[in-house]
Amino acid sequence: MTRIFLGRLALVLCLAAACGGRDRGPTGGIVVVSAGADAETLFPPLVVTNQGRAVTELIYDKLADIGPGLNTIGDAGFVPKLASTWEWSRDSLTITFHMNPNARWHDGRPVTARDVQYAFKVWTDSAVGAVQRSALASVDSIATPDALTARVHFRERAPEQFFAFVYTLIPLPAHRLAAIADTALHDAAEVRAPVGNGPFRFVSWMPRVRLELAANAAYYAGRPRLDGVVYVVAAQGATVAARLLAGEADFLEQLAPPDFAQLPADHSVRAQAYGGFDYLFVQFNLRDPAATERAHPIFGDVALRRALTLGVNRTAIVRSIFDTLARPAIGPFSRTQWTADTTLRGIPFDSALAARALDSLGWHDTNGDGVRERGGRPLAFSLLVPASSRARQAAAVLLQAQLKTIGVRVTIEQADFNAFLDRAHRAAFDALVGGVRTSPSPRGVRDVWSTPGPAAGTQNFGRWSNTTFDAHVDSALAATSAGAVRAHVRTAYQAAIDDAPAIWLYEPRLFAGVHRRLTVGALRPDAWWANVASWSIDPAQRLPRDRRASPTP
Amino acid sequence: MTRLVVTRALHAAAVCAVVATSVFVLLQFAPGDPFATSLDGADIPPGVRAEWRARYGFDRPPTERFVRWAGALARGELGYSASRHQTVAAVVSDAVPRTLLLVGVALVIGFAAGVGIAVLQARHHRRWPDRVLGALTLGGVAVPEFLLALLAMTWLGVRWRLFPVAGIGSLGDTAAWPLWEQVADLVWHLALPAIVLAIAVASRVARHQRAALLGVLDEDFIRTARAKGLGEWDVLWRHALPNAIGPVIALLGLALPSLVGGAVLIERIFGWPGMGLTLFDALLARDYPLVLAAVLLATVLAVLARTLTDVIAELVAPRRTREP
């Protein structure tokens, strides 16, 4: 009996420590986040950017959130939020969520299953134009047998159905929004001053200036340690960092390489590493931009693409631009993804081998101008770069210099980001320095690298097509065990590396800038803001702005 | 005077119409799409972008869009900003006062400082104060504003922490503060961007004003004033300056458009959310209605300023006001 009692006591204490960790330690203080962009909207269905998510996901909670392991298969590791529990039907076509009875909207009304049902209606209504609604395509309907039960019926089983649903759908306050026409929701006053259910409540928003949130004292998971969070916005990267260095801000999502040299000698600001989901590459256009039915006169040949890859010293490029703040990319994925595989066989740098490969393909410098030709055509191409990215421009210049040594002429073309995307979508380029911010799910690789079509490859600007890759990506997305997913993804990634539709350049390592007075714990790579409710400020280092900010009610 | 104002108003209307039409046409040739960057995620189906284009009328032919836009403008509507999820009127009504404040303060400080420097230089012509101030004003004209801005931010903001590096006000419920505290807070935040803009204005004004003053100091009426026994400062302030300031005021009218242009960069660097920053963001986002409204307002502002300086120059020129 005693052993059972002690065992239960230990379990209760463990649970209390895990769930109520927020209650320990100091409370109070305002965190000022220096941001390079403002939230585009505070209406979750229309949020696209990370900045928008960083705000709305503090105001609104999800039913459940992805765990620290970032697993996306089944529901392993997912953390209960608005739904305290859930259960699957035997055929996996229905998931029943049981809402936390303590969850309240910021106006005091309870969060109910009807809010989940209403959110689903809004998300899937084309009149609203929710950008992520395709992620909910497998959901057939949501039933509400009672106020605290939401029964989600799926059209088909999928390994990531739970992830896709809870990661996308954010319950909305039906009692406040249902009276507004769906077409008017995007700029309704209720949407610009949202009433959420998350750890922080909305206080004020001055677009392109600042956005203030205050702690929700009635939060069902315990009051956040901070009194509030304020996002201050500046468009210029140097200004965003200067705010942190001048002590006007406490947190910066991502330090740029030049910022490290300016970190104060008194160590009042520290760099905290967290994984990132970005990887960058030089993407080849495999179709002729002048006539897309034809193969590209240079990049249509896989042997030539591999020869070019051999001629690029990616380690030197990464060192020159980032020092140790980035790593050479391996393939079409980020090392932070759980499906990443660092043992894949890459194409090494070997300029002598590259030159021999080009010779064997019939590309020779016959006129002594330093550029190889074949059949009167020089081995030359243009490389499109977005003018907004200094790192990509630097990479393009270094690549140009390296390829010149093996007789390839590269002309760099800069375009502002909008024009860059326009040309990418129209496939009006030879090669471009592209980048992808992927997600925890391996699904993203299909959108960017699978054979272009209405269901996949929608961002495969280079029109690369490889049946092995497509088949294994599809199999991976249908596999129900993590091991099977990894096995298929590994084969697909290796096919992409071998076929060289791109030169895999680098993966930036993300470093947040954190003021010494702030304790943030581990930052989640896909959402640095995920644990803001447990951040704290050292009481001994409070500043006047901690007292002068809008008070918590 | 009435004739001048009427002529200028007609001129302004014609300029605005031509500018608005030209900008609309040029935007049609700009590569890009209003939703290219905002809806660029790999997991966002292309159909969503087409849907959004249709919702905001970007799928219609340019001529139809122009007619619609011009018709709405005639009714006083500036359209809807897709990138801000707000009406354009709401966006510009927030931004315009901020730019007017920044540019206005910079103009006043720059003009006063420039004239003061020029008088000092004229008083000490060809002596060391003249040479030192001449070198400084030459530097003020030559050094790009963005460099000045970054230097000011680094030294006055980050290192010495005398001024905030960005923003338009302190955190918290500043509306509840006493009025003087609110004004002081605004001035404190305005300091860096206004100083940087004012340095450029003061340098230009000083160089022009110095040359104009030196030209006037050789005139007979100045010799007469000195012969009457007036001190050199009285001669400069009461006799030379009123006769030499007209061209500099006209220069200010011409300088205002470039000052508004310079504010684009300064507002971006110092996070001052005025029309310059709004225009910059709108251009990157291809937010056509917002770009058109911003350009149109900048044109109106420039033309108004030109008219105003003409009127002021007419009023302050002593010889002209004495005419019957």
Interface residues (C-beta under 8 A of the other chain):
Chain A: I30 V32 E40 T41 F43 L46 V48 T49 S126 G129 V131 Q132 R133 S134 A135 H186 D187 M206 P207 R208 V209 R210 E212 V230 V232 V233 A234 A235 Q236 A238 T239 A242 R243 L245 A246 G247 E248 Q262 A415 D416 F417 N418 A419 L421 D422 R423 H425 V436 T438 S439 R443 G444 D447 V448 T458 Q459 R545 R548 A549 S550 P551
Chain B: A30 P31 G32 D33 A36 T37 S38 L39 D40 G41 A42 D43 I44 P45 P46 V48 E51 W52 R55 S83 R84 H85 Q86 T87 V91 D94 L150 M153 T154 G157 V158 R161 P164 V165 A166 G167 I168 S170 L171 G172 D173 R268 I269 F270 G271 P273 L277 T278 F280 D281 L284 A285 R286
